[in-house]
Amino acid sequence: MSAAQGQSFAGPEVGVRTAQASLLRRPVLAMPGPDEAAARQRKIRDADELLLRKHF
């Protein structure tokens, strides 16, 4: 078994881990403002309402 085979076996999980690591590093550079936080909350609330409407 070569190293390349081991690499391809764990491919997607490694990609997810590196994406999470970059997300954890990002807030240090740019903290979201209050308006961005409000927009995010609104987006989440709208998505929740859509899900509730779809299922009930």
mmCIF entry with sequence, helices, sheets and N, C-alpha, C, O atoms, coordinates in Angstrom:
data_MODEL
# 
_entry.id   MODEL 
# 
_entity.id                         1 
_entity.type                       polymer 
_entity.pdbx_number_of_molecules   1 
# 
_entity_poly.entity_id                      1 
_entity_poly.type                           'polypeptide(L)' 
_entity_poly.nstd_linkage                   no 
_entity_poly.nstd_monomer                   no 
_entity_poly.pdbx_seq_one_letter_code       MSAAQGQSFAGPEVGVRTAQASLLRRPVLAMPGPDEAAARQRKIRDADELLLRKHF 
_entity_poly.pdbx_seq_one_letter_code_can   MSAAQGQSFAGPEVGVRTAQASLLRRPVLAMPGPDEAAARQRKIRDADELLLRKHF 
_entity_poly.pdbx_strand_id                 A 
# 
loop_
_entity_poly_seq.entity_id 
_entity_poly_seq.num 
_entity_poly_seq.mon_id 
_entity_poly_seq.hetero 
1 1  MET n 
1 2  SER n 
1 3  ALA n 
1 4  ALA n 
1 5  GLN n 
1 6  GLY n 
1 7  GLN n 
1 8  SER n 
1 9  PHE n 
1 10 ALA n 
1 11 GLY n 
1 12 PRO n 
1 13 GLU n 
1 14 VAL n 
1 15 GLY n 
1 16 VAL n 
1 17 ARG n 
1 18 THR n 
1 19 ALA n 
1 20 GLN n 
1 21 ALA n 
1 22 SER n 
1 23 LEU n 
1 24 LEU n 
1 25 ARG n 
1 26 ARG n 
1 27 PRO n 
1 28 VAL n 
1 29 LEU n 
1 30 ALA n 
1 31 MET n 
1 32 PRO n 
1 33 GLY n 
1 34 PRO n 
1 35 ASP n 
1 36 GLU n 
1 37 ALA n 
1 38 ALA n 
1 39 ALA n 
1 40 ARG n 
1 41 GLN n 
1 42 ARG n 
1 43 LYS n 
1 44 ILE n 
1 45 ARG n 
1 46 ASP n 
1 47 ALA n 
1 48 ASP n 
1 49 GLU n 
1 50 LEU n 
1 51 LEU n 
1 52 LEU n 
1 53 ARG n 
1 54 LYS n 
1 55 HIS n 
1 56 PHE n 
# 
_struct_asym.id          A 
_struct_asym.entity_id   1 
# 
loop_
_struct_conf.conf_type_id 
_struct_conf.id 
_struct_conf.pdbx_PDB_helix_id 
_struct_conf.beg_label_comp_id 
_struct_conf.beg_label_asym_id 
_struct_conf.beg_label_seq_id 
_struct_conf.pdbx_beg_PDB_ins_code 
_struct_conf.end_label_comp_id 
_struct_conf.end_label_asym_id 
_struct_conf.end_label_seq_id 
_struct_conf.pdbx_end_PDB_ins_code 
_struct_conf.beg_auth_comp_id 
_struct_conf.beg_auth_asym_id 
_struct_conf.beg_auth_seq_id 
_struct_conf.end_auth_comp_id 
_struct_conf.end_auth_asym_id 
_struct_conf.end_auth_seq_id 
_struct_conf.pdbx_PDB_helix_class 
_struct_conf.details 
_struct_conf.pdbx_PDB_helix_length 
HELX_P HELX_P1 AA1 ALA A 3  ? PHE A 9  ? ALA A 3  PHE A 9  1 ? 7  
HELX_P HELX_P2 AA2 GLY A 11 ? LEU A 29 ? GLY A 11 LEU A 29 1 ? 19 
HELX_P HELX_P3 AA3 PRO A 34 ? HIS A 55 ? PRO A 34 HIS A 55 1 ? 22 
# 
_struct_conf_type.id          HELX_P 
_struct_conf_type.criteria    ? 
_struct_conf_type.reference   ? 
# 
loop_
_atom_site.group_PDB 
_atom_site.id 
_atom_site.type_symbol 
_atom_site.label_atom_id 
_atom_site.label_alt_id 
_atom_site.label_comp_id 
_atom_site.label_asym_id 
_atom_site.label_entity_id 
_atom_site.label_seq_id 
_atom_site.pdbx_PDB_ins_code 
_atom_site.Cartn_x 
_atom_site.Cartn_y 
_atom_site.Cartn_z 
_atom_site.occupancy 
_atom_site.B_iso_or_equiv 
_atom_site.pdbx_formal_charge 
_atom_site.auth_seq_id 
_atom_site.auth_comp_id 
_atom_site.auth_asym_id 
_atom_site.auth_atom_id 
_atom_site.pdbx_PDB_model_num 
ATOM 1   N N  . MET A 1 1  ? 0.854   -1.198 0.000  1.00 0.00 ? 1  MET A N  1 
ATOM 2   C CA . MET A 1 1  ? 0.000   0.000  0.000  1.00 0.00 ? 1  MET A CA 1 
ATOM 3   C C  . MET A 1 1  ? 0.889   1.247  0.000  1.00 0.00 ? 1  MET A C  1 
ATOM 4   O O  . MET A 1 1  ? 1.814   1.356  0.805  1.00 0.00 ? 1  MET A O  1 
ATOM 5   N N  . SER A 1 2  ? 0.606   2.176  -0.898 1.00 0.00 ? 2  SER A N  1 
ATOM 6   C CA . SER A 1 2  ? 1.440   3.372  -0.973 1.00 0.00 ? 2  SER A CA 1 
ATOM 7   C C  . SER A 1 2  ? 0.821   4.520  -0.182 1.00 0.00 ? 2  SER A C  1 
ATOM 8   O O  . SER A 1 2  ? -0.322  4.431  0.267  1.00 0.00 ? 2  SER A O  1 
ATOM 9   N N  . ALA A 1 3  ? 1.571   5.575  -0.019 1.00 0.00 ? 3  ALA A N  1 
ATOM 10  C CA . ALA A 1 3  ? 1.074   6.740  0.729  1.00 0.00 ? 3  ALA A CA 1 
ATOM 11  C C  . ALA A 1 3  ? -0.057  7.415  -0.036 1.00 0.00 ? 3  ALA A C  1 
ATOM 12  O O  . ALA A 1 3  ? -0.973  7.972  0.570  1.00 0.00 ? 3  ALA A O  1 
ATOM 13  N N  . ALA A 1 4  ? 0.002   7.368  -1.365 1.00 0.00 ? 4  ALA A N  1 
ATOM 14  C CA . ALA A 1 4  ? -1.026  8.020  -2.185 1.00 0.00 ? 4  ALA A CA 1 
ATOM 15  C C  . ALA A 1 4  ? -2.380  7.358  -1.957 1.00 0.00 ? 4  ALA A C  1 
ATOM 16  O O  . ALA A 1 4  ? -3.404  8.041  -1.936 1.00 0.00 ? 4  ALA A O  1 
ATOM 17  N N  . GLN A 1 5  ? -2.398  6.029  -1.787 1.00 0.00 ? 5  GLN A N  1 
ATOM 18  C CA . GLN A 1 5  ? -3.673  5.339  -1.553 1.00 0.00 ? 5  GLN A CA 1 
ATOM 19  C C  . GLN A 1 5  ? -4.276  5.771  -0.224 1.00 0.00 ? 5  GLN A C  1 
ATOM 20  O O  . GLN A 1 5  ? -5.483  6.000  -0.143 1.00 0.00 ? 5  GLN A O  1 
ATOM 21  N N  . GLY A 1 6  ? -3.466  5.883  0.809  1.00 0.00 ? 6  GLY A N  1 
ATOM 22  C CA . GLY A 1 6  ? -3.963  6.327  2.109  1.00 0.00 ? 6  GLY A CA 1 
ATOM 23  C C  . GLY A 1 6  ? -4.497  7.739  2.022  1.00 0.00 ? 6  GLY A C  1 
ATOM 24  O O  . GLY A 1 6  ? -5.504  8.062  2.652  1.00 0.00 ? 6  GLY A O  1 
ATOM 25  N N  . GLN A 1 7  ? -3.836  8.584  1.252  1.00 0.00 ? 7  GLN A N  1 
ATOM 26  C CA . GLN A 1 7  ? -4.264  9.974  1.094  1.00 0.00 ? 7  GLN A CA 1 
ATOM 27  C C  . GLN A 1 7  ? -5.645  10.035 0.443  1.00 0.00 ? 7  GLN A C  1 
ATOM 28  O O  . GLN A 1 7  ? -6.518  10.764 0.913  1.00 0.00 ? 7  GLN A O  1 
ATOM 29  N N  . SER A 1 8  ? -5.848  9.277  -0.635 1.00 0.00 ? 8  SER A N  1 
ATOM 30  C CA . SER A 1 8  ? -7.119  9.349  -1.350 1.00 0.00 ? 8  SER A CA 1 
ATOM 31  C C  . SER A 1 8  ? -8.253  8.760  -0.512 1.00 0.00 ? 8  SER A C  1 
ATOM 32  O O  . SER A 1 8  ? -9.411  9.145  -0.671 1.00 0.00 ? 8  SER A O  1 
ATOM 33  N N  . PHE A 1 9  ? -7.921  7.830  0.376  1.00 0.00 ? 9  PHE A N  1 
ATOM 34  C CA . PHE A 1 9  ? -8.955  7.223  1.215  1.00 0.00 ? 9  PHE A CA 1 
ATOM 35  C C  . PHE A 1 9  ? -9.552  8.246  2.176  1.00 0.00 ? 9  PHE A C  1 
ATOM 36  O O  . PHE A 1 9  ? -10.757 8.231  2.429  1.00 0.00 ? 9  PHE A O  1 
ATOM 37  N N  . ALA A 1 10 ? -8.707  9.142  2.716  1.00 0.00 ? 10 ALA A N  1 
ATOM 38  C CA . ALA A 1 10 ? -9.166  10.116 3.708  1.00 0.00 ? 10 ALA A CA 1 
ATOM 39  C C  . ALA A 1 10 ? -9.378  11.489 3.076  1.00 0.00 ? 10 ALA A C  1 
ATOM 40  O O  . ALA A 1 10 ? -9.380  12.492 3.790  1.00 0.00 ? 10 ALA A O  1 
ATOM 41  N N  . GLY A 1 11 ? -9.555  11.561 1.769  1.00 0.00 ? 11 GLY A N  1 
ATOM 42  C CA . GLY A 1 11 ? -9.636  12.837 1.059  1.00 0.00 ? 11 GLY A CA 1 
ATOM 43  C C  . GLY A 1 11 ? -10.677 13.808 1.568  1.00 0.00 ? 11 GLY A C  1 
ATOM 44  O O  . GLY A 1 11 ? -10.317 14.884 2.046  1.00 0.00 ? 11 GLY A O  1 
ATOM 45  N N  . PRO A 1 12 ? -11.971 13.469 1.485  1.00 0.00 ? 12 PRO A N  1 
ATOM 46  C CA . PRO A 1 12 ? -13.010 14.447 1.825  1.00 0.00 ? 12 PRO A CA 1 
ATOM 47  C C  . PRO A 1 12 ? -12.936 14.938 3.271  1.00 0.00 ? 12 PRO A C  1 
ATOM 48  O O  . PRO A 1 12 ? -13.147 16.122 3.535  1.00 0.00 ? 12 PRO A O  1 
ATOM 49  N N  . GLU A 1 13 ? -12.638 14.037 4.207  1.00 0.00 ? 13 GLU A N  1 
ATOM 50  C CA . GLU A 1 13 ? -12.576 14.438 5.611  1.00 0.00 ? 13 GLU A CA 1 
ATOM 51  C C  . GLU A 1 13 ? -11.457 15.442 5.839  1.00 0.00 ? 13 GLU A C  1 
ATOM 52  O O  . GLU A 1 13 ? -11.613 16.383 6.617  1.00 0.00 ? 13 GLU A O  1 
ATOM 53  N N  . VAL A 1 14 ? -10.323 15.245 5.160  1.00 0.00 ? 14 VAL A N  1 
ATOM 54  C CA . VAL A 1 14 ? -9.207  16.182 5.301  1.00 0.00 ? 14 VAL A CA 1 
ATOM 55  C C  . VAL A 1 14 ? -9.639  17.548 4.781  1.00 0.00 ? 14 VAL A C  1 
ATOM 56  O O  . VAL A 1 14 ? -9.314  18.570 5.383  1.00 0.00 ? 14 VAL A O  1 
ATOM 57  N N  . GLY A 1 15 ? -10.372 17.574 3.663  1.00 0.00 ? 15 GLY A N  1 
ATOM 58  C CA . GLY A 1 15 ? -10.847 18.839 3.123  1.00 0.00 ? 15 GLY A CA 1 
ATOM 59  C C  . GLY A 1 15 ? -11.773 19.559 4.087  1.00 0.00 ? 15 GLY A C  1 
ATOM 60  O O  . GLY A 1 15 ? -11.692 20.777 4.245  1.00 0.00 ? 15 GLY A O  1 
ATOM 61  N N  . VAL A 1 16 ? -12.655 18.803 4.732  1.00 0.00 ? 16 VAL A N  1 
ATOM 62  C CA . VAL A 1 16 ? -13.575 19.405 5.703  1.00 0.00 ? 16 VAL A CA 1 
ATOM 63  C C  . VAL A 1 16 ? -12.791 19.974 6.870  1.00 0.00 ? 16 VAL A C  1 
ATOM 64  O O  . VAL A 1 16 ? -13.082 21.073 7.343  1.00 0.00 ? 16 VAL A O  1 
ATOM 65  N N  . ARG A 1 17 ? -11.800 19.232 7.335  1.00 0.00 ? 17 ARG A N  1 
ATOM 66  C CA . ARG A 1 17 ? -11.013 19.710 8.475  1.00 0.00 ? 17 ARG A CA 1 
ATOM 67  C C  . ARG A 1 17 ? -10.284 21.010 8.142  1.00 0.00 ? 17 ARG A C  1 
ATOM 68  O O  . ARG A 1 17 ? -10.258 21.933 8.956  1.00 0.00 ? 17 ARG A O  1 
ATOM 69  N N  . THR A 1 18 ? -9.690  21.088 6.947  1.00 0.00 ? 18 THR A N  1 
ATOM 70  C CA . THR A 1 18 ? -8.960  22.308 6.599  1.00 0.00 ? 18 THR A CA 1 
ATOM 71  C C  . THR A 1 18 ? -9.930  23.473 6.440  1.00 0.00 ? 18 THR A C  1 
ATOM 72  O O  . THR A 1 18 ? -9.588  24.604 6.784  1.00 0.00 ? 18 THR A O  1 
ATOM 73  N N  . ALA A 1 19 ? -11.142 23.222 5.922  1.00 0.00 ? 19 ALA A N  1 
ATOM 74  C CA . ALA A 1 19 ? -12.136 24.287 5.792  1.00 0.00 ? 19 ALA A CA 1 
ATOM 75  C C  . ALA A 1 19 ? -12.542 24.794 7.168  1.00 0.00 ? 19 ALA A C  1 
ATOM 76  O O  . ALA A 1 19 ? -12.672 26.002 7.368  1.00 0.00 ? 19 ALA A O  1 
ATOM 77  N N  . GLN A 1 20 ? -12.746 23.881 8.126  1.00 0.00 ? 20 GLN A N  1 
ATOM 78  C CA . GLN A 1 20 ? -13.115 24.293 9.482  1.00 0.00 ? 20 GLN A CA 1 
ATOM 79  C C  . GLN A 1 20 ? -11.981 25.093 10.119 1.00 0.00 ? 20 GLN A C  1 
ATOM 80  O O  . GLN A 1 20 ? -12.233 26.075 10.818 1.00 0.00 ? 20 GLN A O  1 
ATOM 81  N N  . ALA A 1 21 ? -10.755 24.688 9.888  1.00 0.00 ? 21 ALA A N  1 
ATOM 82  C CA . ALA A 1 21 ? -9.621  25.394 10.469 1.00 0.00 ? 21 ALA A CA 1 
ATOM 83  C C  . ALA A 1 21 ? -9.547  26.810 9.917  1.00 0.00 ? 21 ALA A C  1 
ATOM 84  O O  . ALA A 1 21 ? -9.280  27.749 10.667 1.00 0.00 ? 21 ALA A O  1 
ATOM 85  N N  . SER A 1 22 ? -9.779  26.980 8.612  1.00 0.00 ? 22 SER A N  1 
ATOM 86  C CA . SER A 1 22 ? -9.720  28.318 8.032  1.00 0.00 ? 22 SER A CA 1 
ATOM 87  C C  . SER A 1 22 ? -10.873 29.169 8.554  1.00 0.00 ? 22 SER A C  1 
ATOM 88  O O  . SER A 1 22 ? -10.712 30.374 8.745  1.00 0.00 ? 22 SER A O  1 
ATOM 89  N N  . LEU A 1 23 ? -12.041 28.553 8.789  1.00 0.00 ? 23 LEU A N  1 
ATOM 90  C CA . LEU A 1 23 ? -13.168 29.302 9.350  1.00 0.00 ? 23 LEU A CA 1 
ATOM 91  C C  . LEU A 1 23 ? -12.852 29.769 10.771 1.00 0.00 ? 23 LEU A C  1 
ATOM 92  O O  . LEU A 1 23 ? -13.242 30.864 11.175 1.00 0.00 ? 23 LEU A O  1 
ATOM 93  N N  . LEU A 1 24 ? -12.135 28.917 11.532 1.00 0.00 ? 24 LEU A N  1 
ATOM 94  C CA . LEU A 1 24 ? -11.796 29.289 12.899 1.00 0.00 ? 24 LEU A CA 1 
ATOM 95  C C  . LEU A 1 24 ? -10.775 30.431 12.905 1.00 0.00 ? 24 LEU A C  1 
ATOM 96  O O  . LEU A 1 24 ? -10.783 31.262 13.813 1.00 0.00 ? 24 LEU A O  1 
ATOM 97  N N  . ARG A 1 25 ? -9.901  30.477 11.900 1.00 0.00 ? 25 ARG A N  1 
ATOM 98  C CA . ARG A 1 25 ? -8.891  31.530 11.851 1.00 0.00 ? 25 ARG A CA 1 
ATOM 99  C C  . ARG A 1 25 ? -9.468  32.854 11.374 1.00 0.00 ? 25 ARG A C  1 
ATOM 100 O O  . ARG A 1 25 ? -8.954  33.915 11.729 1.00 0.00 ? 25 ARG A O  1 
ATOM 101 N N  . ARG A 1 26 ? -10.528 32.808 10.575 1.00 0.00 ? 26 ARG A N  1 
ATOM 102 C CA . ARG A 1 26 ? -11.022 34.008 9.896  1.00 0.00 ? 26 ARG A CA 1 
ATOM 103 C C  . ARG A 1 26 ? -11.541 35.102 10.839 1.00 0.00 ? 26 ARG A C  1 
ATOM 104 O O  . ARG A 1 26 ? -11.226 36.270 10.610 1.00 0.00 ? 26 ARG A O  1 
ATOM 105 N N  . PRO A 1 27 ? -12.328 34.786 11.900 1.00 0.00 ? 27 PRO A N  1 
ATOM 106 C CA . PRO A 1 27 ? -12.909 35.865 12.720 1.00 0.00 ? 27 PRO A CA 1 
ATOM 107 C C  . PRO A 1 27 ? -11.876 36.780 13.358 1.00 0.00 ? 27 PRO A C  1 
ATOM 108 O O  . PRO A 1 27 ? -12.201 37.918 13.697 1.00 0.00 ? 27 PRO A O  1 
ATOM 109 N N  . VAL A 1 28 ? -10.638 36.318 13.532 1.00 0.00 ? 28 VAL A N  1 
ATOM 110 C CA . VAL A 1 28 ? -9.605  37.170 14.100 1.00 0.00 ? 28 VAL A CA 1 
ATOM 111 C C  . VAL A 1 28 ? -9.338  38.351 13.166 1.00 0.00 ? 28 VAL A C  1 
ATOM 112 O O  . VAL A 1 28 ? -9.078  39.461 13.629 1.00 0.00 ? 28 VAL A O  1 
ATOM 113 N N  . LEU A 1 29 ? -9.400  38.116 11.854 1.00 0.00 ? 29 LEU A N  1 
ATOM 114 C CA . LEU A 1 29 ? -9.102  39.163 10.879 1.00 0.00 ? 29 LEU A CA 1 
ATOM 115 C C  . LEU A 1 29 ? -10.259 40.147 10.756 1.00 0.00 ? 29 LEU A C  1 
ATOM 116 O O  . LEU A 1 29 ? -10.035 41.356 10.695 1.00 0.00 ? 29 LEU A O  1 
ATOM 117 N N  . ALA A 1 30 ? -11.493 39.647 10.719 1.00 0.00 ? 30 ALA A N  1 
ATOM 118 C CA . ALA A 1 30 ? -12.644 40.528 10.510 1.00 0.00 ? 30 ALA A CA 1 
ATOM 119 C C  . ALA A 1 30 ? -13.814 40.074 11.372 1.00 0.00 ? 30 ALA A C  1 
ATOM 120 O O  . ALA A 1 30 ? -14.470 39.077 11.071 1.00 0.00 ? 30 ALA A O  1 
ATOM 121 N N  . MET A 1 31 ? -14.066 40.808 12.436 1.00 0.00 ? 31 MET A N  1 
ATOM 122 C CA . MET A 1 31 ? -15.215 40.483 13.275 1.00 0.00 ? 31 MET A CA 1 
ATOM 123 C C  . MET A 1 31 ? -16.478 41.018 12.600 1.00 0.00 ? 31 MET A C  1 
ATOM 124 O O  . MET A 1 31 ? -16.482 42.152 12.122 1.00 0.00 ? 31 MET A O  1 
ATOM 125 N N  . PRO A 1 32 ? -17.550 40.221 12.552 1.00 0.00 ? 32 PRO A N  1 
ATOM 126 C CA . PRO A 1 32 ? -18.779 40.693 11.918 1.00 0.00 ? 32 PRO A CA 1 
ATOM 127 C C  . PRO A 1 32 ? -19.406 41.824 12.713 1.00 0.00 ? 32 PRO A C  1 
ATOM 128 O O  . PRO A 1 32 ? -19.442 41.794 13.943 1.00 0.00 ? 32 PRO A O  1 
ATOM 129 N N  . GLY A 1 33 ? -19.901 42.825 11.988 1.00 0.00 ? 33 GLY A N  1 
ATOM 130 C CA . GLY A 1 33 ? -20.549 43.961 12.647 1.00 0.00 ? 33 GLY A CA 1 
ATOM 131 C C  . GLY A 1 33 ? -21.941 43.586 13.120 1.00 0.00 ? 33 GLY A C  1 
ATOM 132 O O  . GLY A 1 33 ? -22.439 42.511 12.786 1.00 0.00 ? 33 GLY A O  1 
ATOM 133 N N  . PRO A 1 34 ? -22.578 44.462 13.895 1.00 0.00 ? 34 PRO A N  1 
ATOM 134 C CA . PRO A 1 34 ? -23.924 44.172 14.412 1.00 0.00 ? 34 PRO A CA 1 
ATOM 135 C C  . PRO A 1 34 ? -24.947 43.981 13.289 1.00 0.00 ? 34 PRO A C  1 
ATOM 136 O O  . PRO A 1 34 ? -25.858 43.164 13.417 1.00 0.00 ? 34 PRO A O  1 
ATOM 137 N N  . ASP A 1 35 ? -24.800 44.736 12.184 1.00 0.00 ? 35 ASP A N  1 
ATOM 138 C CA . ASP A 1 35 ? -25.747 44.585 11.082 1.00 0.00 ? 35 ASP A CA 1 
ATOM 139 C C  . ASP A 1 35 ? -25.575 43.232 10.398 1.00 0.00 ? 35 ASP A C  1 
ATOM 140 O O  . ASP A 1 35 ? -26.555 42.622 9.969  1.00 0.00 ? 35 ASP A O  1 
ATOM 141 N N  . GLU A 1 36 ? -24.326 42.760 10.295 1.00 0.00 ? 36 GLU A N  1 
ATOM 142 C CA . GLU A 1 36 ? -24.089 41.436 9.708  1.00 0.00 ? 36 GLU A CA 1 
ATOM 143 C C  . GLU A 1 36 ? -24.703 40.350 10.583 1.00 0.00 ? 36 GLU A C  1 
ATOM 144 O O  . GLU A 1 36 ? -25.302 39.400 10.078 1.00 0.00 ? 36 GLU A O  1 
ATOM 145 N N  . ALA A 1 37 ? -24.550 40.496 11.891 1.00 0.00 ? 37 ALA A N  1 
ATOM 146 C CA . ALA A 1 37 ? -25.111 39.502 12.810 1.00 0.00 ? 37 ALA A CA 1 
ATOM 147 C C  . ALA A 1 37 ? -26.636 39.485 12.697 1.00 0.00 ? 37 ALA A C  1 
ATOM 148 O O  . ALA A 1 37 ? -27.250 38.418 12.699 1.00 0.00 ? 37 ALA A O  1 
ATOM 149 N N  . ALA A 1 38 ? -27.249 40.676 12.598 1.00 0.00 ? 38 ALA A N  1 
ATOM 150 C CA . ALA A 1 38 ? -28.708 40.758 12.470 1.00 0.00 ? 38 ALA A CA 1 
ATOM 151 C C  . ALA A 1 38 ? -29.164 40.116 11.165 1.00 0.00 ? 38 ALA A C  1 
ATOM 152 O O  . ALA A 1 38 ? -30.176 39.416 11.133 1.00 0.00 ? 38 ALA A O  1 
ATOM 153 N N  . ALA A 1 39 ? -28.417 40.354 10.091 1.00 0.00 ? 39 ALA A N  1 
ATOM 154 C CA . ALA A 1 39 ? -28.773 39.762 8.801  1.00 0.00 ? 39 ALA A CA 1 
ATOM 155 C C  . ALA A 1 39 ? -28.683 38.241 8.873  1.00 0.00 ? 39 ALA A C  1 
ATOM 156 O O  . ALA A 1 39 ? -29.526 37.536 8.319  1.00 0.00 ? 39 ALA A O  1 
ATOM 157 N N  . ARG A 1 40 ? -27.646 37.734 9.566  1.00 0.00 ? 40 ARG A N  1 
ATOM 158 C CA . ARG A 1 40 ? -27.495 36.286 9.694  1.00 0.00 ? 40 ARG A CA 1 
ATOM 159 C C  . ARG A 1 40 ? -28.680 35.707 10.480 1.00 0.00 ? 40 ARG A C  1 
ATOM 160 O O  . ARG A 1 40 ? -29.242 34.680 10.098 1.00 0.00 ? 40 ARG A O  1 
ATOM 161 N N  . GLN A 1 41 ? -29.050 36.370 11.574 1.00 0.00 ? 41 GLN A N  1 
ATOM 162 C CA . GLN A 1 41 ? -30.187 35.899 12.367 1.00 0.00 ? 41 GLN A CA 1 
ATOM 163 C C  . GLN A 1 41 ? -31.465 35.886 11.532 1.00 0.00 ? 41 GLN A C  1 
ATOM 164 O O  . GLN A 1 41 ? -32.256 34.947 11.616 1.00 0.00 ? 41 GLN A O  1 
ATOM 165 N N  . ARG A 1 42 ? -31.664 36.935 10.723 1.00 0.00 ? 42 ARG A N  1 
ATOM 166 C CA . ARG A 1 42 ? -32.852 37.013 9.881  1.00 0.00 ? 42 ARG A CA 1 
ATOM 167 C C  . ARG A 1 42 ? -32.861 35.869 8.881  1.00 0.00 ? 42 ARG A C  1 
ATOM 168 O O  . ARG A 1 42 ? -33.900 35.258 8.629  1.00 0.00 ? 42 ARG A O  1 
ATOM 169 N N  . LYS A 1 43 ? -31.691 35.582 8.311  1.00 0.00 ? 43 LYS A N  1 
ATOM 170 C CA . LYS A 1 43 ? -31.583 34.494 7.334  1.00 0.00 ? 43 LYS A CA 1 
ATOM 171 C C  . LYS A 1 43 ? -31.941 33.158 7.990  1.00 0.00 ? 43 LYS A C  1 
ATOM 172 O O  . LYS A 1 43 ? -32.660 32.344 7.411  1.00 0.00 ? 43 LYS A O  1 
ATOM 173 N N  . ILE A 1 44 ? -31.429 32.945 9.208  1.00 0.00 ? 44 ILE A N  1 
ATOM 174 C CA . ILE A 1 44 ? -31.710 31.698 9.929  1.00 0.00 ? 44 ILE A CA 1 
ATOM 175 C C  . ILE A 1 44 ? -33.203 31.600 10.242 1.00 0.00 ? 44 ILE A C  1 
ATOM 176 O O  . ILE A 1 44 ? -33.804 30.539 10.078 1.00 0.00 ? 44 ILE A O  1 
ATOM 177 N N  . ARG A 1 45 ? -33.801 32.706 10.694 1.00 0.00 ? 45 ARG A N  1 
ATOM 178 C CA . ARG A 1 45 ? -35.217 32.708 11.032 1.00 0.00 ? 45 ARG A CA 1 
ATOM 179 C C  . ARG A 1 45 ? -36.071 32.411 9.798  1.00 0.00 ? 45 ARG A C  1 
ATOM 180 O O  . ARG A 1 45 ? -37.029 31.642 9.873  1.00 0.00 ? 45 ARG A O  1 
ATOM 181 N N  . ASP A 1 46 ? -35.718 33.027 8.653  1.00 0.00 ? 46 ASP A N  1 
ATOM 182 C CA . ASP A 1 46 ? -36.469 32.776 7.417  1.00 0.00 ? 46 ASP A CA 1 
ATOM 183 C C  . ASP A 1 46 ? -36.376 31.309 7.020  1.00 0.00 ? 46 ASP A C  1 
ATOM 184 O O  . ASP A 1 46 ? -37.369 30.710 6.605  1.00 0.00 ? 46 ASP A O  1 
ATOM 185 N N  . ALA A 1 47 ? -35.186 30.731 7.146  1.00 0.00 ? 47 ALA A N  1 
ATOM 186 C CA . ALA A 1 47 ? -35.000 29.318 6.792  1.00 0.00 ? 47 ALA A CA 1 
ATOM 187 C C  . ALA A 1 47 ? -35.829 28.430 7.710  1.00 0.00 ? 47 ALA A C  1 
ATOM 188 O O  . ALA A 1 47 ? -36.433 27.457 7.257  1.00 0.00 ? 47 ALA A O  1 
ATOM 189 N N  . ASP A 1 48 ? -35.861 28.762 9.002  1.00 0.00 ? 48 ASP A N  1 
ATOM 190 C CA . ASP A 1 48 ? -36.669 27.983 9.951  1.00 0.00 ? 48 ASP A CA 1 
ATOM 191 C C  . ASP A 1 48 ? -38.149 28.053 9.585  1.00 0.00 ? 48 ASP A C  1 
ATOM 192 O O  . ASP A 1 48 ? -38.845 27.038 9.613  1.00 0.00 ? 48 ASP A O  1 
ATOM 193 N N  . GLU A 1 49 ? -38.631 29.252 9.240  1.00 0.00 ? 49 GLU A N  1 
ATOM 194 C CA . GLU A 1 49 ? -40.038 29.400 8.870  1.00 0.00 ? 49 GLU A CA 1 
ATOM 195 C C  . GLU A 1 49 ? -40.357 28.581 7.626  1.00 0.00 ? 49 GLU A C  1 
ATOM 196 O O  . GLU A 1 49 ? -41.406 27.940 7.553  1.00 0.00 ? 49 GLU A O  1 
ATOM 197 N N  . LEU A 1 50 ? -39.449 28.601 6.643  1.00 0.00 ? 50 LEU A N  1 
ATOM 198 C CA . LEU A 1 50 ? -39.667 27.813 5.426  1.00 0.00 ? 50 LEU A CA 1 
ATOM 199 C C  . LEU A 1 50 ? -39.764 26.333 5.760  1.00 0.00 ? 50 LEU A C  1 
ATOM 200 O O  . LEU A 1 50 ? -40.637 25.630 5.251  1.00 0.00 ? 50 LEU A O  1 
ATOM 201 N N  . LEU A 1 51 ? -38.857 25.858 6.626  1.00 0.00 ? 51 LEU A N  1 
ATOM 202 C CA . LEU A 1 51 ? -38.890 24.439 7.003  1.00 0.00 ? 51 LEU A CA 1 
ATOM 203 C C  . LEU A 1 51 ? -40.195 24.091 7.705  1.00 0.00 ? 51 LEU A C  1 
ATOM 204 O O  . LEU A 1 51 ? -40.801 23.058 7.424  1.00 0.00 ? 51 LEU A O  1 
ATOM 205 N N  . LEU A 1 52 ? -40.628 24.959 8.625  1.00 0.00 ? 52 LEU A N  1 
ATOM 206 C CA . LEU A 1 52 ? -41.872 24.692 9.350  1.00 0.00 ? 52 LEU A CA 1 
ATOM 207 C C  . LEU A 1 52 ? -43.061 24.662 8.391  1.00 0.00 ? 52 LEU A C  1 
ATOM 208 O O  . LEU A 1 52 ? -43.926 23.793 8.490  1.00 0.00 ? 52 LEU A O  1 
ATOM 209 N N  . ARG A 1 53 ? -43.094 25.625 7.457  1.00 0.00 ? 53 ARG A N  1 
ATOM 210 C CA . ARG A 1 53 ? -44.193 25.663 6.493  1.00 0.00 ? 53 ARG A CA 1 
ATOM 211 C C  . ARG A 1 53 ? -44.203 24.400 5.633  1.00 0.00 ? 53 ARG A C  1 
ATOM 212 O O  . ARG A 1 53 ? -45.261 23.866 5.300  1.00 0.00 ? 53 ARG A O  1 
ATOM 213 N N  . LYS A 1 54 ? -43.008 23.935 5.282  1.00 0.00 ? 54 LYS A N  1 
ATOM 214 C CA . LYS A 1 54 ? -42.907 22.767 4.395  1.00 0.00 ? 54 LYS A CA 1 
ATOM 215 C C  . LYS A 1 54 ? -43.401 21.506 5.102  1.00 0.00 ? 54 LYS A C  1 
ATOM 216 O O  . LYS A 1 54 ? -44.042 20.662 4.476  1.00 0.00 ? 54 LYS A O  1 
ATOM 217 N N  . HIS A 1 55 ? -43.111 21.366 6.400  1.00 0.00 ? 55 HIS A N  1 
ATOM 218 C CA . HIS A 1 55 ? -43.378 20.105 7.095  1.00 0.00 ? 55 HIS A CA 1 
ATOM 219 C C  . HIS A 1 55 ? -44.721 20.076 7.822  1.00 0.00 ? 55 HIS A C  1 
ATOM 220 O O  . HIS A 1 55 ? -45.241 18.998 8.108  1.00 0.00 ? 55 HIS A O  1 
ATOM 221 N N  . PHE A 1 56 ? -45.300 21.270 8.130  1.00 0.00 ? 56 PHE A N  1 
ATOM 222 C CA . PHE A 1 56 ? -46.522 21.264 8.941  1.00 0.00 ? 56 PHE A CA 1 
ATOM 223 C C  . PHE A 1 56 ? -47.648 21.999 8.243  1.00 0.00 ? 56 PHE A C  1 
ATOM 224 O O  . PHE A 1 56 ? -48.751 22.094 8.781  1.00 0.00 ? 56 PHE A O  1 
# 
